[in-house]
Every structure is written in C-alpha cells, then in structure tokens.
Amino acid sequence: MLLKKLFRTLWHYKAQFLSMVIMIALGVGVFLGFNIEWYSLDVSTREIYEATGFADFRIFSDSGFSEEDLEKVLAIEGVEDATRYLSINTAVGEEPKDTVALTVSTNMKVSGVLLMEGEAYNDTDPEGIWLSDSYAAANGIHLGDRMTFSYKTISVTGTVKGLVKSSEYLICVPDETQMMPDYTTYGYAYISPVMLDNAIPALYRAFLGSSLYHQINVRSGLDKARFVERADAALGNTRLILDKSETVSWAEARGEVEEGITMGSILPVLFLAIAILTMVTTMHRITASEKTQIGTFKALGFKDRRILRHYSAYALIIGLMGSLLGIGIGYGLGRFILSPDGAMATYIDLPAWPLYAPAFTWIVIVAINLFLTVIGFLSVRKMLEGTAADALRPYVPKRVKHLKIEETKGFKALSFSTKWNLRDCLRHKSRSFMTLFGVVGCMILLVGGMGMKDTMDAFLDVFYGQAIHYRNRVNLDTASVSNEEAGALAEELEADWCAQRAIQIGDKGYGLEIYSVTRDKVRFVDADMKLVSLSDDGAWICGRIARDRQLKAGDMLSFSPYDSDEKYEVPVAGVLDSMTESVVMTAAFADRMGIPYTVTTLFTDREEIPSDARILNTQSKQSIMDSFDTFMDLMNKMIWLLVIAAVVLGIVVLYNLGIMSYTERYREMATLKVVGFKDSRIGRLLIGQNLWLTVIGILIGLPAGAGVLQYLLTALASEYELKLTLGPATWLLSVLLTFGVSLAVGWMIARKNRSIDMVAALKTEE
C-alpha cells in the first residue's frame, strides 16, 4: 500500500519533485564535471611528464656545455639524471613562415619523447626525424616523408621515422606573445646527436661557441634555492637556471589544473547550495501538505518509524535520481571541456584524453544523498510529534507578527497588493530567501560569463589591436650580428628594435627588455590599460613584479644579469601590464646605466622580409592574432554554457518556489476570489512578489557577479594581468534575462489561479 502511495504522491507533486531532481542533477553535474576536468588534466599531464622525463631544472649558458660540464652536474648530490639539450627554431623546406623547433637530447631519459607511431627513437640514426604528430597532421606529413630544416645558410635533411609527443612542448608556442599553438606554422622535431654531429662544422660557425648544447636539463627532487647553490658551485659561476614552474609547458598546464580546482570550488558550491536549500524548503512544504495523510497513517496504527521510512524515501529517491542524472551531466561536461577534438586538445598536446573523477567526488555525492535523506527524515518527524489527533489537524502556517511599520502612515498608504506581498514575504522568510538566492545566483553566472568576454575583448583590443603596432616581428641571429649591424638592418626595414636578456631579482629569474622605439611600432600599456610612452628616467616593471616585490614608481630595483657578476640598481619609473614577467627600459637609459645588451628583435611594417643570413625567423602579427581564434572559441562555448546554466537555474528555482508559494496561499487566493477579485488581479499579486524579489536579487547580483569575476581574474588569469571590464550590453542583458525568466515563471504560476476550487479550499478547518 505504501509503495502505491509513494508513486501517487510523486505524481501529485510532480512539478516540485521534477524541479528538485533537476536542481540536484545540476548541482551534482557541475560539481562532478568541473572536478573531472581538472583531475583528468592533472593525471594525463603527470603521466606524460613521467613517461618523457620532463626536466625539473634547466641550466642555460651562451657559451654552451661540454661533456665535462654534464659530468659535474651529474655529480651534484640530489641530481637523479641530466642531459645536454639543444633546441633551435629552424625554417621548414621552402615555407619561410613555417618554423620547427629542432631538438636534440643526449639522454632521452630526460626531456625525451613518447612514440605515437612509427619506429622507436634511435640515438645513432644519422638521418632519422621524430616529428610532432600534431604538426604532421596539420601539414599532411606522413612517415617516410623527407624534410629539410634550415638554420641560417645551413640545411639538414632527413626522413620522418616516427611521430611523437614531448612534454617539453606540451604547449607548443614559439614565445609568450602567442597564447594558443598553431600547428600549421609551428611544431617540433627531434633528431639524434649523430645527425647533429654530421653538421658540426657548419653549426659551429653558426653558433660561434665552444659547444652546440647551450642547455643542460636536470631531473632532481631538490628545491630551486638548494639546486642553484650546488649548480653554481659545481660549474664555477652564476648561470640562468629555471625550474619547471618557470617553463610554459609546466606553468600553463598546471595553471589549467589550478584554474579547474578554483572553478570547482565556486560554481559547484553555488549550484549545490541552491539545490540543498531548495530541498530543505520544498520537503518541509510537502510534508506540511501531507500532514493529514501522516495523521491518518498514525491513526490507522502505522508505527512512526515506518512512516518515517516511507517519507524519507521521497528525499532518497530525489537524491538518487538527481545524482544519477548529475553523473551523466558531469561526464558530459567533462567530455565537452576535454574533447579530443576540442579547443583544450589544441592547447595542450596530450596523447589521449581519458576522463577521471577524483575519489572525493564520489564520497561527496554519497554524503549529499545521505544529507537529503536526513532532510526528508527531519521534515516528517516534526509532523509526527504528539498524538494521532494532533497529527490529523491540518498544518497551520505560523501567524504573522504585527510589525510596528504597519502602524506608520507610509505603510497604510501602500496599495493592497504591496501590503499583501510584504506580509507574505515576512511570513515565509525561507521561501523568500531562497527566491532571492536563486536570482542572485542567476545574476552571478550571467555577469561572470558575459563579463569575461568583455574583459577578454578589451584585453585583445588594447594589447593586440593597439600595443602591437607592427606587421612582422623579425628575430635576429644574436651570435653573429653586432648591434651596429642590427641597427643598420632596422634602418633598412624601417623597424624599431628590442634587446632581451635574462636577469635575476632575488632568487627568481625574469626577462630584461630594452627598447628603441622611434617609429611607433611597439606601444606599452600601463596598469590602467592605457597606452603610455616609456621615459628615459628609469625602468618599467610588470604588474606581477610590482606585486611580488611590493614596488611602485619611485622605488629602487636591484637586479643582476645572468652570466655576469655585475649588479645594477635602477629607479622604477612605472608599472606596465605585460604578457611576460619582465623589466622594460629604453636603450637610452640602459646606455646611461652601462647595462650591456644585444639586439635580438626588430619590429617592422614590411610585409615581405628579404632572405638574410642575419635573420633567424619571422613571426607575423596576424599569426599571433589567429592563435586566439581557438582560445576565443573555447571561451565562447563556456560563456554559452554559463548563460544556459543561469537560465535553467533561474527557471527551476523560481518555478519550484512559485509553486510552493501558490500552494501555501491557496486558501488566501480562494478567499480573494470569493470577495470579488478577478483572476487577472490575483495573477498580478503573484507576479508582483516575484518581481520584488527579482529586483532585490539583481541589485545584489550585479556587484556580486563583478566581485566573483574579479576574484577569478586574479586567481585564474594573473599571468595576463587582465583588467575587469563590463560593457553596457552585459549589464543590460543580465538584467533583461533575469527579469524575463522571472516574468515567464510568474506568468506560468499566475495562470494556475483560474483553477482554484473556492469551496474545497475554504472547507478546510483552520
């Protein structure tokens, strides 16, 4: 009998039960999906790091490293393994705009490759090429194809014998100015030391150094400070040493994981909180409506524990159905973000994209179901208090306390509908709070999602629409081109130029960029996202250095160039927004301070760059902009997802609570109909209260959404130094969508007053 009663009750309250199932499903789905995203990425990246021997430290030297240097590093206590390593950007065949990072590792246990197709890597093969499989797929290259790589006037030709992945190029971008990889124009390839040795005479002249290998990559569990101290002691002088957290392939991939963890602690909490609070409120109202039925069971001799089990089963069924649906949504959301054909797969070059859920998510889902069952248990237990006669009495809402405000002239001057809705809000505070909470949550999602697009659009407009004022970036061969020759080439190309070198501030490495800007090809952006000209009275620092070192304009900054014992102390002229962690100054100021530099890059408007031995490669502004298309595609999908989630959240919460309000005020509305109120006026009463709470929710939700977005920008995208931007369209659409949802739900609820049975409603004993 109770089983039949269970299904009859589920059907009778189908709107409330369906809304609660949807809310639980959304809460569990968002919670599981976001945690699947970061955890799957964490597992997959760690697997390829381990499989390819991703280096913990990278030691750099302009003069290169010999075998003896490598032995010294291997002898350091705490070093597990090491390799001499070379990576140079080379032109591909007859395609001057295509670049491949030609790579050699003398010990493939460190900074090696993971074979995807073809022959295993052979360190004695004189002509084998192990090419990035993503680059090969993007350019129609197959096993057995011949490829030629050109570095200056030197060409190296070989056969593609394997397609590989490498954790050193997990995020394969030519430099930090390009946010997303573009495998149609840039990739990587590994060759053997033997193949490199065959080109030694030519490459020696190209490098003008004592060794081909300008980098030693190290596997070690030491912390950076201790490793740097021991490496400097072993090699005899201070060198540029980067740990893995200072490389793009580690920092950006781990950044995505950290972003997932942060997002997983915000949005899922919002959805789960709304779902659970809705459950608490709705189960209480349902059991209140079932009070007479509960009393009947008690009068018929059913034990309290059996009645408790029966009504607790409602909450358990809702939890189980919602959780099962939510698990499907969670895995669907995880696959949407981590699709093998999606934008994330273009950004991070992983061999596979399996989905993993962290163990704690299952514990949380079980705990949610237990908690929901307890909610149902506690809701019905209160109705069982007292005798069967007490339980048979209908549920009577608590009386409204007479408020002092009701005696004021202002309150008495209010319209009937305003007084009626105000009293109802005060009587049913929990329902009113839940409606308000749902509207605020809806606004946070809308403002946060669309505000992120506004912020990124403003960022791209300033940095890539205004600051980058050139067509082509020309990278020079710094080993063989003097500053005088670079200056002459800049005059020939009508270009501005930049010199870059590595410096150390405290115990961390940064970049030093020295500019000569006379043709307005490069512009700079200050902390307020405004264009600013560099002055010759000091150094300009990026926002991250300013925050980390607590520096501001007028303070003194001390730094040391790597491979040098010199120390420079310069005044801080201002703070810039920058894509890189760097110190920027003019060439005039650097000359005055006696800071040596070598020109590395030219910036020109020339469309065609002539072939020249002094030029390593070129990078067009358009190629940088094109790399954002994939990124923006991913972001737009996420924004649409947030907008849809916000609308669904608003509809479900407001409809569920609207139905509850309608049920609770059923007798009141019947009374109004008896005294002559028309259906249209009663409908306006119902809609009016929703709109009150919607207005208040919007007023709270607008700043709350902006605050959440600012937190996310700081926590998730600090490396881009984004400035919060909210356009008028975001404010307007957020308000209109929320109002639209509220009006639509209010209209659906208001229509129900036409079917009120006045006689049946008023027969109930008070």
N, C-alpha and C positions, 0 to 999 in steps of 0.2 A: 504493500500500500504506500509506504513512504517513498519507494522508488518512483511510483507513478506520480506522487505528489511533487517529487523533485523535478521531474520533467515538465509537469504542468506549471509549476512556479517559474521555472526557467523561461518557458514560453510566455507566461503572463508578463514578466518583467524583461522581455527580450531586448528592448531598447537599452535599458540600464546594463543588462548583462553583456550585450554586444559592445557597448561603449567601454565597459571595464576591461573586457578581453582585448579590445584594440589598444587601450592605454597600456595594459601590461605588456602586450606584444611589442608596442613601440618602445617602451622602456627597456625591456629585455633585449630587443633587437638592436637598438642604438648602443646599449651598454656592451653587448657581445660583439657587435660589428666593429666598433672603434678599438676594442681590445684585441680582436683578431687581427686588425690592420697592423698595429704596432708590434704585436708579438710575432706575427708571421714574418714581418720585415726583419725583426731582431734575430730570429732563428736563422733565416735564409742568409742574411749578411754574415753572421758569425760562421756559418758553415763554409762560405766561400773564402772568408778571411783565413780560416784554418786550413782549408784544402790547398790554397795557393801560397801559404806562408807570408801573409801580409806583414810588412815590417813594422816594428814598434818605434824605431828611430831611423832618421835619415841624416847622414853627415855629408855636408857639401864642401867642395873646395874648387876654386877656379883653376888650380894647377893640377888637379886630378890625384888619384890614389894608386899607389903601386901595390904589388903583392905583399911587400913588407908592411905597408900600412894596414892591409887587411889582417895580417897575422897579429899585429899589435892590437887591433880591435877585438879579434877573436880571443886574445889572451886576457881581456878585461874580465875581472870577476863579475859574474852575473849575466854575461852575454851567452846566449844559447847558440846562436848561429848568425852568420853575416855573409854578405855578398857584395862584390863590386858591381856597380849598376850604372847603366848608361841609357838615357832617353833623350833623343833629339827629334825635333819636328822636321820632317822631310816632305818635299813635294812628291806627288804621285804621278809617274809617267808624264803624259802630255797635258794633264789637268793642273794648271798652276794654282787653282783655287782649292784643290783637294790637298789635305795635309794628313800625314800619318806619323804618329809618334813611334819612331823606330827604336826598339828596346832590346837591350842585352843584359842578362843577369848571369854572372859566372857561377852561381849556385842556385839552381832552380827550386831548392827547398825554401828559399827566401825570395819573395817578390816573383813567384813563378806563375804558371798558367794552369787552367783547368781545361782539359781537352773535351771538346764537344763533338768533333767529327774529324776523321782523317787519321794520320799517323801520329804516334806519340812524339813528343819533343825529343830531339836528338842534339846534344850539345857539341857534336863533332860534325854535323851536317854542313857542308861548305856552301850550299845554296838553298836550304830549306827556309820557308817563311811560315810562321804560325800567326795567322791573321785573326783579328777580331771578327767573330761570326756576325755581329750586328752590322759592322761596316761592310762585310762581304754581302750580306743580304740586301742592304740598302743600295749597293752599287752593282749587283748582279755578278759578283765574283765567285768562282767555284774552285774546288780542289783541282789541282793540276794547272791552273792558270799561271801565266808568267806575269810578274810585276816588277816594275822598276821604281826605285826610290832615289830622289835626287837631293843632295845636300850641297849647296853652292854649285860648284862645277863638277862635282863627283856624282856618279851614278852607281847604284848597287842593284843588280838584277838577280831574281831567284824565282823559285816555284812554290806556290801555295801548297803546303803539305798537311796543314792542319788548321782547323777553325777552333778558336779558343775563347775563354773568358779569363779576365785578370782582375783581381781585387784592387790592384794599383790604379786601374782605370774603371773602377766601379761606376763612377760618374765621369763620363768621358767628355770633358770640355777643355778647350785649348787654354783658357785662363779664366779668372774670376769675373770678367766682364760678361761672360756668356752663361746664362742661368741654366739652359737646357742643352743637352747634347744634340748634335745634328750629324748623324752617321753618314749622311750623303756627302759630307765635306770633310769630316774629321774622324779618325779612328786610330788604332794602334796595331803594331805588328812586332813579334819577337823573332830575332834571328840568333844564330849560335855565335859564341865567341870566335869560333873558327872562321865563320863568314866575315866577322868584323876584322879579324886579323889579316885576312886576304886584302883588305882595303887600308891597312895600316899606313903605308907611305902617304897616301892622299889625305887620309883623315888627320894624320899628324900635322900636316901643313894647314889643314882647315882649323884645327884647334889651337895650333901653336903652343902646345903644352907638353908636359913630360909624360902624361898618361891619358888614355882615352876615357877612363872611368872617373867621372867627376862626382861620383856619389857612392857612399857605402850605406847599404840598408841593413839594419840590425834587428834581430829578434832578441828581446830581453824583457825580463819582468821588473827591471829597476825603474824607479821613478825618474823623471827627467832631470831633476837637480843632481841626483847622485850619478846618473849616467853621463851628464855633461862634464861633471868634475873629473870623472875617471877617463872619459874620452879625451878631454883636453890634456890631461896628464900623460896619457899614452901616446898621443900624436904630437905633443910638443907645443901647440899653440891653440888659441881660441878659434873655433870654426862655427859655421852656421849649422845648428843641429835642430831639427824639427821632430817632435814626437808625432805619433799617428793622429792625435786630435787636431793637429795643425795642417793636416792634408785634406783636400777636398773629398777624396773617396771615403775617408773615415768621418770627418766632421759633418758633411752633408747627409750621409746615410744615417749616422747616429742622431743627427738633428731631426730627421724624419721620424725616427723612433721616439725621441723625446717629445716631439710635437704630438704624436699619436697618444702618448701617455697623458700629456696635458689635456688634449681634447677629450680623452676618455675619462677624465676626472671632472669635466664641466657639463657637456651636453647630456651624457647618460644620467648624471646625477639629477639634472633638471627634469628629464623625462620620468625617471624612476620616482622622484619625489612627487611629481604631479600624479602619477599612476597610483602610488600608495595612498596619498591623501584623498584622491578620488574614491579609492576603495573603502577607506575608513568612513567617509561621509555617506557613500551610497549604501554600504552594507548596514549602517545604522538606520538609514531611512527605510530600507527594505524590511528589515526585521521589525521596525516600528509599524510598518504597514501590515505585517504578518502577525501582529501581537494577538489578535483574536484567534487566529489559527493556532498559534502557540498555546494559548489558553485552552482551546478545545482539545489539543493533544494531551495536555496535562490533565484535564478533566476526565478524559477517556482512560486514564491510567498509564499513559506512557511515562516511563522514567525520564528524569531530567537529562541523564547522560545520553539517552537515545535521541532525545530532541536536540541536544547539543551537537551530537554527531551528525544528525540529519542536516541542520542548518549550517554547520561548519563545512559540510560537503559542498555547499554552494561556493564558498570562498575558495576551497581547494580546486573545484572544477574550473573556476575562472582563472586561478593561478596556473593550473596545468595547461589549459587551452591557450592562454596567453603566452606562456613560456614556450610551448611547442611552436606556436606561430612565430614567436620572437626569435627562436633559434634559427628558423628558416630565414627570417628577415636579416638576422645578424650575419649569417654566412653569405646571404645575397649582397649585403652591404660590403662585407669584406672582399668578395669577388669583384664588386663594382669598383672598389678603390684599387685592388691589386690584380686587375685583369692582365693576363699575359699580353694582350693586345692594346692595353690602355696606356694612358699618359705616364703613369708611375713606372711601367716597364720600359718606357723610352728614357726616363730619367735615370733610373738605377738599373744597371746591366747585370741582372741575375740570371743564372742558368735555368731556374724553374720558379714557379710562384705557388707553392702549396700553401694551404691555409691551416693555421694552428691557433687553437684557443688556449690561453693560459689557464692553469688548473684552478686558480682562484675564481674565475668566472662561473664555473660550474658550482662551486661552493656558494657563491653569492646567489645564483639562480635558485638553488635548493633552499637557501635561507629566505629568499623572497617568498617562495611558496609556503614555507612554514609560517612566516610572519603574516601572510594573507589569511592563512587558516586560523591563526590566533585572533586576527581581527574579526573574522566571522564568529569565532567561538565567544569572544568577549561581547560582541554585539547582541547575540541571542541570550547569553547568560543573564544580562541585565533585565531582559524581558521575563525571565523565569523566576525572578525574585518574588517572594510572597506566596500566597495560596493560589489554587486554580481559579478562584473567583477574582482575585486581583489580576491574574494574567488575562482573564476573559474581558476585562474592561478595555475599551479602545484606547489607543495611545493618544494622549493629550499633550500637544506642544506646550512648553513652558510659557507662562504668561509674560508679556512684555512689561518691564518695569516702567513706571511712569517717570519720564525724564523731565528735568527742570526746564529743558529747552522747549518743551511742549507748551509751557505757560507763557512763553515770550510772545510778543506781538508779531515778531518776524515769522515764527513758526505758524502762528494762527493765520497769517496772511498767505501762507502757501496754499497751492491748489490741493484738491483731494488726492489726486494721483501721486503727488510728491509726498504728502503725508503718509499715504498707504505704503508706498515703496520704501520710505525711510524706516517706518516701523518694522516692515518685513525684514529689511537688512539687519536691523538690530536684534530681531528675534532669532534669525537664523545666521549667526555670525560665521559659523564654519562653512556654510554653503557660499556665503558672500565672499569669504576669504579665498575659497577655492576658485571661484569665478575670477576674482582679481588675480590670483596666482597664475591661472591659465592664460589670461590676457597678457600679463607681464612676460610670461614665458614665450608666448607667440611674438611679442614685440622684440624680445632679445634675439630670437632667431632671425627675424626679418631684418632688423637694423644691423646685426652682426654679419649676416650673409651679404646683403647688398652693400653694406659699408666697406666690406673687404674689397669688393670690386671697385668702389670709388677710390679707395686708398691705393690699390694697385694701378688703376688708370692714372691717378695723379703722379705716382712714382715713375711710371713709364714715360709720361709726358715730360716730366722735368729732367730725368736722367738720360732718357734715350731720345727725347724729342728736342731738348734744348741744350743739355750739357754736352752730349756727343754731337759736335758740330762739324764733323768731318765725314768723308765718304769711305776712306780706306785708312787702315792702321798698318804701317809698314814696320816690321821687326827687322833690326839690323844684326849683322854678324859682329858682335862686340869683340870677338877675339882678334879680328883683323882690320877693323875700321877704327880709325882715330876720331877724336871729337872734331877735329878740323875737317876730316873727310865727311863725317856725318853732317856737319853744318853746311858743307858745300852741297851735299845731296838734298838737304832740307831746302836750300835756296832753289835748287833745280826743280824740286817738286812743289815749291811754294807751301811748305809744311811748317808746322810747329813741332817741337820735339820734347822728349822726356828721357831722363836718365833714371834707372831704377837700380837699387842695391838693397841688400839685407842689412838690417840693424838690430841691435839688442837694446831693449829698455827693461831694466831689472833683469828678470830671468826668462823673459819671453821675447821671441823673435817677431819683428814687424818689417814692413817694407818702407823704404825711403824713396819718394818720388820727387824728382827735381825737374821743373818745367821751364821751358822758354816759350811763352805764348805771345806772339806778335801778329798773328793772322786770325785770331779768334776761332781756331779750330777745336779748342778744348775749353770748356767752361766748368765752373765749380759751383757747388750747391752748399749753402750754409745750413745750420741746424733748423732753420725755419723754412726750408725747401725753397729758398730764394737764390737766384744767381748772384754770385759775388766774385769780384776780381781779387787775385792774390796780391798781397802787398809785399814789399821787399824788406819789411822790418821784423820778420820772424817766421816761425814755422806754423803751419796749419795742421791740426790733428783731427782724426776722425772721431766721431761721437763715442765709439767703444773705448778708444784710448782715453778720452776725456773722462768717461765714467769709471773705467778700471783704475786709472791713476789719479782720479779726483783733481783734474787740471782744468783751468779756464784761461781765457785771454789775460795776458799779463804775467802768468806764472812762468817759471823756468822749467825747461825739459832737458833731461840729460840722456844721451844715447851713445852707443859705441857701434861702429860698423864691424861686421864680421871680417875675419882675416886681417884685422888691424888692431893695434894697441892704443889707437887714438880714442879720446873721449871728448864729446862736444856738448856744450851747454848752450841752449838757444832759448829765446823768449817765445812764448806761444802767442801767435798773432790772432788766432781764432779757431773755431771748431767747424768742421765740414761734415756733411752727410756723404758717406762714401760706400762703395761696394766692397772695398778692401780695407783691412786694418793697416793703415799707413800714416806716415808723416809726410806732408807735402810742403814744398818750398819753391821759391823761384831760383833760377840759375844765378841771378844777380846776388841774392842773399847767400847762396851756397858758396859762391866765389869769395864774397866778403868774409865769410866764416872759415874759409880754407878747407872746405869739405870736398874731397876729390870725388869725381863721378865719371861715368862712361855713358855716352848717349846710346840708348837701346831702341827707341821707338820714334817714328815720325807719324804725324797726323796730317793728312792731305785730302783735298777735294778732287784730286785727279782720279778719273775712273779707270784709266789704263795705267798700270805701273810697269815701266820697262824692265826687262830682264837685266839684272845687275848682280855681280858676284858679291857686292856688299849687302845685298838684301837676302835675308833668310826666307821670309814668307810674308804674306799679306793677309789681312782679315778685314772684310768689309763691314760697314755699319749695318747693312741690310742683313747680313748673315747673323749678326748678333740679335737684331730685331726678330728675324724669323725663328730663332730658337725659343722665343717667348710664346709662339703660337700654341705649342703643345702645353706649356705651362698654363696659359690662359684657358685653354680648352678644359684642362683638369679643374681649374678653379671655377669656371662657369658651371660645370657639372655639379660641383659641390654646392655652389650657391643655389642652383635649382633644387637640389636635394634639401637644403635648409628651408627654402621657401615652401616647398611641398610639405615638409615636416611641420612647419609653423602653421600652415593652413589646416592640416589634419589635426594637429594638437588643439587648435582653437575650436574647430567644429566639434570634435569628440567631447572635449571638456565642457564647452558651453551647452551643447545639446544634452549631455548627461545631467548637468546641474540644472538646466532649464526644465527638463522632465521632472526632476526632483522637486523643483520649485512649484511646478504645475500640480503635482500630486499633493504636496503639503498645503497648497492654498485652494484645493478643490472645493471645499465647503464654502470658503470665503467667496470664491467666484460664483458659486451657485447662489449664494445669498445676494450678491450684486445683481445677478440675472433676475432674481425674484423681485427685487426692488426697482427693476426697470432699466438697468444698464444694458446697452446693446453690445453685441459680440465685438464690434469694431473698437468700442471704448475699452472693453476688458482686454482686448488684444494689445491696445496701446499701453495699458498698465504693465503687461508682461514684458513688452519690448522696452519700455522705458527704464525698468530696473536694470536690464542687461546693458543698456546704453550708458547708464550712470557708471556702472562698474567698469565698462569698457573705456570710458573717458579717463577715469582714475587710473586704470591699468596702463593706458597709453602714456599718461603723464609720468608714471613711474618707469614704464618700459623704455621710453626714449633715452633718458640718461643711463639707465641700467644697461641697455644694449650697447651704447657708446662706451661705457666703462668696461664691459666684458670684452669688447673688441680691442680696446686699448691694452688690456691685460694680455690678450692673445698676441697682439703685435709685439709686445715686449718679450713675452715668454717664447713665442714660436718663430719670430722673424727678426730678431735683434740684429742679425748679420746684415740685413738690408737697410737698417735704420729708417724704417717706414714711419711716416707721419700720418696720424689718423686724419682721414678726410671723409666727410659725409656730405654728399651732394643733396640739393633740394629734392631731386627725384626719389632718393632713398627715404627721406623724411615723409614725403607725400605718399609714396606707395605703401610704406609700412603702416601709416595711419589709415589709408583707404582700405587696404586689405583686411586689417583688423576690424575696422568698422563694418566692412562688407560681410565678413564672417559673422559678426555679432548680429547684424540686421537679418541675415539669412536664417540663422538659427532661431532668433527671436520670432521671426515670421512663421517658421515651422511650428514652434511651440504655441504661438498665439492662435493658430488655426484649430487647435485641439479644443478650445473653449466652446466651439459650436456644438460639440457632442456631450456637453455636461448634462447629466441627468439630475435635475434640480431636486426632484422628490427623493431619489435614493440618497443623494448627498446629504440632505437635511434631515433624514430619518435617523442618522447616526446619533447615538446617545453621547452627550457631551460629558 
